[in-house]
């Protein structure tokens, strides 16, 4: 590969969620009582297939394996994996042809890639390299690596560790309270722009209250935690 090499080749990733899966989820499965069982089966299979990688990445970064697994379970099976790379290329081409920053559409570096979706700029930051310093070939190499489950999980685990430390410096990051678990998940979804208090208050608000949405992603993770933990412990 030209440019930086971020990972070793790994061709043992779980089958990618593709447009045919979307079709079966939204059309075929609906005729049999709803598409949710098909989507959940994919999510479950992904976590079970990658359970040892999840545990290894979590141990490496001292976070609860179930936290990483819950983020993975929430993220996989969203947009087809095959459109993420073309989305990045299209956004890059758009700005190249314009010859200047454009006011519409996401910047290329904000493209989310990998089965467990993570923005390219966030992944680059976790690797200690500002995305602005990456050439186009470097960015493509990083995307290729993030398309492999093993590397994807390592970077996501590192990002979750840093999100936990951002809000709770000095704690044992491998042992989280329910509130810390929810905040870490919500940060993964919403970033670090909002204050910690916004998320903590959101958790305590009654349903349908203004601001309740800030913690929705993390609260859903908590709801699914028991199920995901069972998947991690499957023999």
LOFIKOL-533230 format. One line per 2 residues: for each residue z negated, x, y of N, C-alpha, C, O. Coordinates in steps of 0.2 Angstrom, whole numbers. Atoms other than C-alpha are relative to their C-alpha. Layout:
REM LOFIKOL-533230
Z:X:Y:Z:X:Y:Z:X:Y:Z:X:Y; ...
***
This chain:
REM LOFIKOL-533230
0:4:-6:0:0:0:0:4:6:-3:10:6; 1:-4:-7:3:6:18:-6:-2:4:-8:-8:3
6:2:-4:-11:6:30:-6:1:-4:-7:4:-9; 6:0:4:-29:4:25:0:-4:-6:4:-9:-7
0:4:7:-33:-1:7:-8:-2:0:-12:2:0; 6:3:0:-48:-13:7:-3:-1:-7:-10:-2:-7
3:2:7:-50:-16:-12:4:3:-5:10:5:-4; -4:-2:6:-44:-11:-29:3:-6:-2:1:-12:-1
-4:6:2:-31:-22:-37:-5:-4:-5:-9:-1:-9; 4:4:4:-39:-37:-46:4:-6:-1:5:-10:3
-4:6:2:-28:-50:-55:-4:-5:-4:0:-10:-7; 4:5:5:-42:-60:-64:-3:-5:4:-8:-8:2
3:6:-4:-45:-73:-50:1:-6:-3:6:-7:-8; -1:7:2:-47:-91:-54:7:-3:2:9:-1:8
-6:3:-3:-31:-101:-53:0:-3:7:-5:-7:8; 1:2:-7:-27:-105:-35:1:-8:0:5:-11:-3
0:8:-2:-29:-123:-28:7:0:4:8:3:9; -6:0:-3:-11:-127:-24:2:-7:2:-1:-12:1
-2:6:-3:0:-141:-17:0:-6:-6:-1:-12:-5; 0:5:6:2:-149:-35:-7:-3:-1:-8:-9:-3
7:3:1:-17:-150:-36:-2:-5:5:-5:-10:4; 1:5:-6:-17:-159:-19:3:-6:-2:0:-12:-1
-3:6:2:-5:-171:-26:-4:-4:-5:-5:-10:-5; 4:3:6:-15:-174:-42:-6:-3:3:-8:-8:1
7:3:-3:-31:-176:-32:1:-6:4:-3:-11:3; 0:6:-5:-25:-188:-19:4:-6:-3:3:-11:0
-4:5:3:-12:-198:-29:-2:-2:-7:-4:-7:-8; 1:2:7:-13:-197:-48:-8:-2:-1:-9:-7:-5
7:2:1:-32:-197:-48:-3:-6:3:-7:-9:0; 2:6:-3:-34:-211:-36:2:-6:-4:-2:-11:-4
-2:5:5:-25:-222:-49:-5:-1:-6:-6:-6:-9; 5:0:5:-39:-218:-61:-7:0:3:-12:2:-1
7:1:-3:-54:-222:-49:-2:5:5:-8:6:6; 2:-5:-6:-53:-209:-35:1:7:-2:1:9:-8
-1:-7:1:-49:-191:-33:-5:5:0:-5:11:-2; 6:-5:0:-66:-184:-32:-1:3:-6:-3:9:-6
1:-3:6:-68:-181:-50:4:6:-2:2:12:-4; -5:-5:1:-52:-170:-51:-2:6:5:-2:12:2
2:-5:-5:-58:-160:-35:-6:3:-3:-7:9:-2; 7:-3:3:-76:-158:-42:1:4:-6:-2:10:-7
-1:-4:6:-69:-152:-58:2:7:1:1:12:-2; -3:-7:-2:-59:-138:-50:-6:4:3:-7:10:2
6:-4:-3:-75:-133:-39:-4:3:-5:-6:8:-5; 5:-2:5:-86:-133:-54:3:6:-5:0:11:-6
-3:-5:4:-73:-123:-64:0:7:3:-1:12:0; -1:-6:-4:-71:-110:-50:-7:4:0:-7:10:-1
6:-3:0:-90:-107:-49:-2:3:-7:-5:8:-7; 2:-2:7:-93:-106:-68:4:6:-2:2:11:-4
-4:-5:1:-78:-94:-69:-2:7:3:-2:12:1; 2:-5:-5:-85:-83:-55:-8:1:0:-10:5:4
8:0:-1:-104:-85:-59:-2:7:0:-7:9:3; 2:-7:0:-106:-66:-63:2:4:6:-2:8:8
-2:-3:-6:-97:-61:-48:-4:-2:6:-6:2:10; 4:3:-5:-107:-73:-37:-7:4:-1:-10:5:4
6:-3:1:-123:-66:-45:0:8:2:-5:10:6; 0:-7:-1:-118:-48:-43:1:1:8:-3:5:11
-1:-1:-8:-112:-50:-24:-6:-2:3:-8:1:8; 6:3:-3:-128:-60:-20:-6:6:-1:-9:7:4
5:-5:1:-139:-46:-28:1:6:4:-3:9:7; -2:-5:-4:-129:-33:-19:-3:-1:8:-5:4:11
2:1:-7:-133:-41:-2:-7:-4:1:-8:-6:6; 7:3:-1:-150:-48:-6:0:-7:3:-4:-8:8
0:7:-2:-146:-66:-4:-1:-5:-6:1:-2:-12; 1:4:6:-150:-81:-16:7:-1:-3:12:-3:1
-7:1:3:-135:-82:-28:2:-8:1:8:-9:2; -2:7:-1:-136:-101:-26:3:-2:7:6:-6:8
-3:1:-6:-133:-100:-8:7:2:1:12:-2:3; -7:-2:1:-117:-90:-11:4:-5:-4:10:-7:-2
-4:5:5:-112:-102:-25:1:-7:4:6:-10:3; -1:6:-3:-115:-117:-14:5:0:6:9:-5:7
-5:-1:-5:-104:-110:0:7:0:-4:12:-3:-1; -6:-1:4:-91:-106:-13:2:-7:-2:8:-9:-2
-1:7:3:-92:-124:-21:2:-4:6:7:-8:5; -2:4:-6:-90:-131:-3:7:1:2:11:-3:4
-6:-2:-3:-75:-121:2:6:0:-5:11:-2:-2; -6:0:4:-64:-120:-13:3:-7:-1:-1:-12:-1
-4:6:1:-51:-133:-16:1:-4:6:1:-10:6; -2:3:-6:-48:-137:2:7:0:1:11:-3:-2
-8:-1:-1:-31:-132:10:2:4:-6:-1:9:-9; -3:-4:5:-19:-125:-3:0:7:2:1:9:7
1:-7:-1:-22:-106:-5:7:3:3:7:7:6; -7:-3:-1:-3:-103:-4:2:-1:8:7:2:10
-2:1:-7:-2:-109:15:-4:4:4:-2:4:10; 4:-3:-5:-15:-98:22:3:7:2:3:8:8
-3:-6:-2:-5:-82:22:6:-2:4:7:1:10; -6:2:-4:11:-91:29:-3:-2:7:0:-1:12
3:2:-6:-1:-98:42:-1:6:5:0:5:11; 1:-6:-4:-6:-81:48:6:3:2:7:5:8
-7:-3:-2:12:-75:48:3:-4:5:6:-1:10; -3:4:-5:18:-89:58:-4:0:6:0:1:12
4:0:-6:4:-88:71:2:7:3:2:8:9; -2:-7:-2:8:-69:72:7:0:3:8:3:9
-6:0:-2:26:-72:74:1:-4:7:5:-2:11; 0:4:-6:23:-85:87:-2:4:6:1:3:12
2:-4:-6:14:-73:98:4:6:1:5:8:7; -5:-6:-1:26:-59:95:6:-2:4:8:1:8
-6:2:-4:41:-69:101:-2:-2:7:2:-1:11; 2:2:-7:31:-76:116:-1:6:4:0:6:10
1:-6:-4:27:-58:121:-7:0:4:-8:4:8; 6:1:-4:10:-64:128:-4:-5:-4:-2:-9:-8
4:5:3:-5:-74:123:2:-7:1:4:-9:7; -2:7:-1:-1:-93:120:-6:-4:0:-12:-2:-2
6:4:-1:-13:-107:125:0:-5:-5:-5:-9:-5; 0:5:5:-9:-118:110:-1:3:-7:2:9:-8
1:-3:7:-14:-115:91:-5:5:0:-7:8:5; 5:-5:1:-26:-103:84:3:7:0:9:8:-2
-3:-7:1:-24:-84:86:0:2:-7:-4:-1:-11; 0:-2:7:-19:-76:70:-6:2:-3:-8:1:-9
6:-3:2:-35:-67:68:-6:-6:-2:-11:-4:-5; 4:5:1:-44:-84:67:2:-4:-6:-1:-9:-8
-2:3:6:-34:-89:51:-5:1:-5:-8:7:-6; 5:0:5:-46:-93:37:4:2:-7:9:-2:-8
-3:-2:7:-41:-85:20:-5:1:-5:-11:1:-4; 4:0:6:-47:-83:3:-2:-7:-3:-2:-12:1
2:6:3:-52:-96:-10:-7:-3:4:-7:-9:5; 5:2:-4:-69:-96:-1:1:2:7:1:8:9
-3:-2:-6:-62:-97:16:-4:3:5:-10:2:6; 3:-4:-5:-67:-84:29:5:2:5:11:4:3
-4:-2:-5:-59:-80:45:2:7:0:-3:11:-2; -2:-7:0:-49:-64:46:-4:4:4:-6:10:3
4:-4:-5:-58:-58:61:-8:1:-2:-11:6:-1; 7:0:3:-75:-62:53:0:5:-6:-5:10:-6
-1:-5:6:-70:-52:37:0:7:3:-3:11:0; -1:-6:-2:-64:-38:47:-7:3:3:-8:9:3
7:-2:-3:-81:-37:57:-5:2:-5:-8:7:-4; 5:-2:5:-91:-37:41:2:6:-3:-2:10:-6
-2:-7:3:-81:-22:35:-1:6:5:1:11:4; 1:-5:-5:-85:-13:52:6:2:4:6:7:7
-6:-2:-3:-68:-13:59:2:-6:5:4:-12:2; -2:5:-5:-64:-24:75:7:-2:-2:11:3:-3
-7:2:2:-49:-34:70:6:2:5:11:3:3; -5:-3:-5:-40:-28:86:3:6:-2:8:8:0
-2:-7:2:-39:-11:78:4:0:-6:6:5:-8; -4:0:6:-30:-17:63:7:-1:1:9:-6:5
-7:1:0:-11:-15:62:2:-6:-4:-2:-9:-8; -2:5:4:-1:-29:55:0:1:-7:-2:-3:-11
0:-2:7:1:-20:38:-8:0:-2:-9:-2:-8; 7:0:2:-18:-18:38:-3:-7:-1:-6:-8:-5
2:7:1:-21:-36:41:3:-4:-6:-1:-7:-9; -3:3:6:-9:-41:27:-4:3:-6:-5:-1:-11
4:-3:5:-18:-29:16:-7:-3:-1:-9:-4:-7; 7:4:0:-35:-37:20:1:-7:-3:-3:-9:-7
-1:7:2:-28:-54:17:1:0:-8:-1:-4:-12; -1:-1:7:-22:-48:0:-6:1:-4:-7:-2:-9
6:-1:3:-39:-42:-4:-4:-6:0:-8:-8:-5; 4:6:-1:-47:-58:2:2:-6:-5:-1:-10:-6
-2:5:5:-36:-68:-10:-2:2:-7:-1:-2:-11; 3:-1:7:-45:-60:-25:-7:-2:1:-11:-1:5
7:3:0:-61:-69:-30:-5:5:1:-10:4:5; 5:-5:0:-71:-53:-32:-1:3:7:-7:3:9
1:-3:-7:-68:-45:-15:-2:-6:5:-6:-5:9; 2:5:-4:-69:-62:-7:-7:-2:0:-10:-3:6
7:2:0:-86:-66:-13:-4:6:3:-10:4:6; 4:-6:-3:-93:-48:-8:0:-1:7:-5:0:10
0:1:-7:-87:-51:10:-4:-6:2:-7:-6:7; 4:6:-2:-94:-69:11:-7:1:-1:-11:-1:3
7:-1:1:-110:-63:4:-3:4:5:-9:3:8; 3:-5:-6:-112:-49:17:0:-4:6:-5:-4:10
0:4:-6:-107:-62:30:-7:-5:0:-10:-5:5; 6:4:1:-121:-74:24:-6:4:1:-11:1:5
6:-4:-1:-134:-60:24:-1:1:7:-6:1:10; 1:-1:-7:-130:-56:42:-1:-6:4:-5:-6:9
2:6:-3:-131:-74:47:-7:-2:-1:-10:-4:4; 7:1:1:-148:-75:39:-4:4:5:-9:2:8
4:-5:-4:-154:-60:48:1:-1:8:-4:0:11; -1:2:-7:-147:-66:65:-5:-5:2:-7:-4:7
4:5:-2:-158:-81:65:-8:2:-3:-12:0:1; 7:-1:3:-173:-74:54:-1:7:-1:-1:9:-7
1:-7:2:-175:-55:56:-6:1:-3:-11:-2:-1; 6:-2:3:-187:-47:45:-3:-4:-6:-8:-2:-9
2:4:5:-188:-61:32:3:3:-7:7:8:-7; -3:-2:7:-185:-58:13:6:-5:-1:6:-11:-2
-6:4:0:-167:-64:13:2:-3:-6:7:-7:-7; -1:3:6:-167:-67:-5:-4:-6:-2:-3:-9:-8
5:5:1:-180:-80:-4:0:-5:6:-4:-3:11; 0:4:-6:-176:-94:8:-3:-7:0:-4:-10:-6
3:7:0:-185:-110:13:6:-5:0:12:-3:2; -6:5:-1:-174:-126:13:3:0:7:9:0:8
-2:0:-7:-173:-125:32:5:6:1:10:5:4; -4:-6:0:-167:-107:31:7:-1:-4:12:2:-1
-5:1:5:-155:-112:17:6:-4:4:12:-3:4; -5:4:-4:-147:-126:28:3:3:6:9:3:7
-2:-3:-6:-146:-116:44:5:6:-2:10:6:1; -5:-6:2:-137:-101:34:7:-4:-1:12:-1:1
-7:4:2:-124:-114:27:3:-3:6:9:-2:7; -3:3:-6:-122:-122:44:3:5:4:8:4:8
-3:-6:-4:-119:-105:53:6:2:-3:11:3:0; -6:-2:3:-106:-101:40:6:-5:2:11:-3:3
-5:5:-2:-97:-117:45:1:0:7:7:-1:10; -1:1:-7:-100:-117:64:-1:7:4:0:7:10
0:-6:-4:-103:-99:69:-7:1:3:-12:-2:2; 7:-2:-4:-117:-91:80:0:-2:7:-5:0:11
0:2:-7:-112:-99:96:-6:-4:2:-9:-3:8; 6:4:-1:-126:-112:95:-7:3:-1:-7:8:-5
7:-3:1:-145:-108:97:-3:-3:-7:-1:-8:-9; 3:2:6:-155:-109:81:-4:-7:1:-4:-11:-4
3:6:-1:-165:-123:89:4:-6:-1:2:-11:-3; -4:6:1:-150:-134:89:1:-2:-7:1:-8:-9
-1:2:7:-148:-133:70:-7:-2:-3:-7:-7:-7; 6:3:2:-167:-135:67:-1:-7:2:-4:-11:-2
1:7:-3:-168:-150:78:5:-5:-4:3:-11:-5; -5:4:3:-152:-157:70:-3:-2:-7:-2:-8:-9
2:1:6:-160:-156:53:-5:-6:0:-6:-10:-5; 6:5:-1:-175:-167:59:2:-6:3:-1:-11:2
-3:6:-3:-164:-180:68:1:-5:-6:3:-4:-11; -2:5:5:-162:-197:59:7:-1:0:11:2:4
-7:1:1:-145:-201:52:4:-4:6:1:-8:9; -4:3:-5:-131:-205:64:-2:2:8:1:-1:12
2:-2:-7:-140:-197:79:4:5:3:8:9:-1; -4:-5:-3:-131:-186:91:-3:7:-1:-9:8:0
2:-7:2:-132:-168:86:-2:1:-8:-2:6:-10; 1:-1:7:-135:-172:68:5:3:-4:4:6:-9
-6:-3:4:-118:-166:63:0:8:0:3:11:-4; 0:-7:0:-123:-148:68:-2:3:-7:0:8:-9
2:-3:6:-132:-146:51:3:-4:-6:0:-3:-12; -3:3:6:-121:-157:40:2:4:-5:1:2:-11
-2:-5:5:-113:-143:31:-6:3:-4:-5:2:-10; 5:-3:4:-129:-135:26:-4:-5:-3:-7:-4:-9
4:6:3:-138:-152:22:4:-2:-6:1:-3:-12; -4:2:6:-123:-156:10:-1:6:-5:-1:4:-11
2:-5:5:-126:-139:2:-6:-1:-4:-7:0:-10; 7:1:3:-144:-143:-1:0:-5:-5:-3:-5:-10
-1:5:5:-139:-159:-9:3:2:-6:2:-1:-12; -3:-2:6:-128:-150:-21:-3:6:-3:0:8:-9
3:-6:2:-139:-136:-24:-2:0:-8:-1:5:-11; 2:0:7:-146:-142:-41:6:0:-4:5:3:-9
-6:0:5:-129:-146:-48:3:7:0:5:10:-5; -3:-6:0:-122:-129:-42:-5:5:-4:-2:10:-7
5:-4:3:-138:-120:-49:2:-1:-8:1:4:-12; -1:1:7:-134:-128:-66:7:3:-2:7:6:-8
-6:-4:1:-116:-121:-65:-1:7:-1:2:10:-5; 2:-7:0:-123:-104:-62:-3:2:-6:-2:8:-9
4:-1:6:-134:-105:-77:3:-2:-7:1:-1:-12; -3:2:6:-121:-111:-89:1:6:-5:3:11:-2
0:-6:5:-120:-100:-105:8:0:-2:10:4:-6
***
